[in-house]
Amino acid sequence: MSFFISSAFAEAVPPVMEGPNPLFQVLLLVGFLIIFYTLVMRPQRKRDKAKRDLIVSLQKGDEVVTSGGIAGRITKVTEGFVVVEVSDKMELKFQRASIIASLPKGTIKAI
């Protein structure tokens, strides 16, 4: 059967390449961290800061929207809660953290 298979002769093996440059690996890792920080962490921190500032600045008379989509005017502010008037003589109590946006004055009447 050996007449169907030709004999293979060993060829010169090229020199084995060493691994990638360690400096390149460190720079690549640093580059990924910078990209991750720029695209993910920084915008999230800005949103968190804006939300925190909104919650701290709530005061009586502000028109707000809750996370459930309820719009109303704040009638009372306490340490952890706000009372929101959603219609005449209808007031609801919400945690401060559930307020997601502050509306310009007069928005509730325009709706």
C-alpha positions in Angstrom: 0.0 0.0 0.0 2.9 2.4 0.4 3.0 3.0 -3.4 -0.2 5.1 -3.0 1.2 7.4 -0.3 4.2 9.5 -1.1 6.8 9.8 1.6 6.9 13.1 3.4 10.2 14.6 4.1 10.7 16.9 7.0 11.2 20.5 6.1 13.0 23.2 8.0 10.8 24.4 10.8 10.6 28.2 11.1 11.8 29.7 14.4 9.1 29.8 17.1 7.8 33.3 17.7 7.8 34.6 21.2 4.6 35.8 22.8 3.3 39.3 22.2 5.2 42.2 23.7 4.1 42.6 27.4 4.1 46.4 27.0 1.5 46.0 24.2 -0.7 43.9 26.5 -0.6 46.5 29.3 -1.4 49.3 26.8 -4.3 47.3 25.4 -5.7 46.7 28.9 -5.3 50.4 29.8 -7.0 51.3 26.5 -10.0 49.1 27.3 -10.3 50.5 30.8 -10.3 54.1 29.4 -13.0 53.2 26.8 -15.1 51.4 29.4 -14.9 54.4 31.8 -15.7 56.9 29.0 -18.7 55.0 27.5 -20.2 53.4 30.6 -19.1 54.7 34.0 -18.9 58.4 33.3 -22.4 58.9 31.8 -23.9 56.7 34.6 -22.3 58.9 37.3 -23.7 62.0 35.6 -27.2 60.6 35.6 -26.9 59.6 39.2 -25.7 63.1 40.2 -28.5 64.7 38.3 -31.1 62.4 40.0 -29.6 63.1 43.4 -29.6 66.9 42.8 -33.3 66.7 41.7 -34.3 64.7 44.8 -32.5 67.1 47.1 -33.9 70.3 45.4 -37.6 69.2 45.6 -39.8 71.9 47.3 -43.4 72.8 47.7 -45.0 74.0 44.5 -42.8 72.0 42.1 -44.6 70.1 39.4 -43.1 66.6 39.1 -43.6 63.2 37.4 -43.2 60.0 39.3 -41.7 56.7 38.1 -45.3 55.4 37.7 -46.1 58.3 35.3 -48.2 60.3 37.7 -47.9 64.0 37.2 -48.8 66.5 40.0 -47.8 69.4 42.2 -45.9 68.9 45.4 -47.8 70.2 48.4 -45.7 68.9 51.3 -42.0 67.8 51.6 -40.7 65.7 54.4 -37.4 63.9 55.0 -38.1 60.8 52.9 -41.5 61.5 51.3 -43.4 64.1 49.3 -47.1 64.6 49.1 -48.2 65.2 45.5 -51.5 66.7 44.6 -52.7 65.0 41.4 -56.1 66.6 41.1 -58.4 68.8 43.3 -58.5 67.4 46.8 -56.6 64.2 45.8 -53.2 63.9 47.3 -50.8 60.9 47.1 -47.7 60.3 49.2 -44.5 59.1 47.4 -41.0 58.4 48.4 -38.6 61.1 47.2 -36.7 58.5 45.1 -39.8 57.8 43.0 -39.7 61.3 41.5 -38.0 61.1 38.1 -38.5 64.5 36.6 -39.4 68.1 37.4 -41.7 69.8 35.0 -41.8 73.5 34.1 -44.3 75.6 36.0 -47.8 75.5 34.3 -47.3 72.2 32.7 -50.0 70.5 34.8 -52.7 73.1 33.8 -51.7 72.8 30.1 -52.4 69.1 30.1 
